[in-house]
Amino acid sequence: MSSITIRNLGDTVKHNLRVRAALHGRSMEDEARTILRNAVEQDAPSGAALVQRIRARFAALGDVDLLQPPRKAMREPPELPTGHAPDSA
């Protein structure tokens, strides 16, 4: 587990954290951990949420139909010399 130190925390913030921790029956440290964990988990977009945000950003531009280039048949693989085992390195 990692740890951090938070410096220059205002007296009011520290007091409110202490009160909030007491209301939840936790230590100040545990309350701060819970607040940080919840904030980070809420902000982490899922794959579906990311797709929705991208679509929303470009929705005003409208749909775009892209032409697919014609496909050609795959070429045949090159002939390899026979009688030689591949080098194992």
MODELLER restraints for C-alpha pairs under 7 A, 6 or more apart:
rsr = mdl.restraints
at = mdl.atoms
rsr.add(forms.Gaussian(group=physical.xy_distance, feature=features.Distance(at['CA:17:A'], at['CA:28:A']), mean=6.34, stdev=0.5))
rsr.add(forms.Gaussian(group=physical.xy_distance, feature=features.Distance(at['CA:18:A'], at['CA:28:A']), mean=5.53, stdev=0.5))
rsr.add(forms.Gaussian(group=physical.xy_distance, feature=features.Distance(at['CA:21:A'], at['CA:27:A']), mean=5.71, stdev=0.5))
rsr.add(forms.Gaussian(group=physical.xy_distance, feature=features.Distance(at['CA:21:A'], at['CA:28:A']), mean=5.38, stdev=0.5))
rsr.add(forms.Gaussian(group=physical.xy_distance, feature=features.Distance(at['CA:21:A'], at['CA:31:A']), mean=5.29, stdev=0.5))
